Amino acid sequence: MKNIKLFITREFKQHFILFSFVLFCIALLLIRAKITHSIFFFFLIWNLFLAYTPLALASVMMSKISLIEKPYCFYPLLLCWLLLLPNAPYLITDFTHLGKEDGVPIWFDILLLISFAAAGMFFGLASMKKMYAILASKFNASIAHSIMLITCLLSGFGIYLGRFLRYNSWDILYRPFSLMAGIFGSLFSVQSCRPAWGIMLGFGTLMYLLFSLYNDAEN
């Protein structure tokens, strides 16, 4: 009973901090809109919502053991989580929009983008911690770590697909053949393989290192 109370307390504290983080991000965005009379950066709200989706899915899976125990539920949900996860670190790449609008000091836009990127990453790390716990309980810790490493690399590649080829997570349903062609072209084409592999390895390694730090700190 004590462990259950401790788990619930940690969950509440984590969600409260994440919710406060989101409010801070939105406050910065509204201040910017008030000063500049522009809603240019409002797309960050949508990106942040997408970053939350893997955490929401992992939370649902943890709360309903039957979804984990039944293979025909678990593996489709795991695949869905994997497709959604790149949305979390994707906010880091929104720095490409830095300096495209005037009206506020550059430091304010840097603070705005850092805040949204950090919130997105924390959503992703929290969801990865939950999924790691699910995988460790279903298999073992070694397999869970291996899956997390592969997941991070795939998420890094997902960032490339989203930022440079402009694919979304749901394009696997709406544009599957175009998506497959983009994937193979990115990985094996002489012209595009370098940035694709570089972003996959770079962002994937960053995600795995951050996850390792986050997971160890929480334990």
Secondary structure as UniProt FT lines:
FT   HELIX           2..36
FT   HELIX           40..42
FT   HELIX           43..63
FT   HELIX           65..69
FT   HELIX           71..84
FT   HELIX           85..87
FT   HELIX           89..97
FT   TURN            98..99
FT   HELIX           106..138
FT   HELIX           141..163
FT   TURN            169..170
FT   HELIX           171..174
FT   HELIX           176..188
FT   TURN            190..192
FT   HELIX           193..218
//
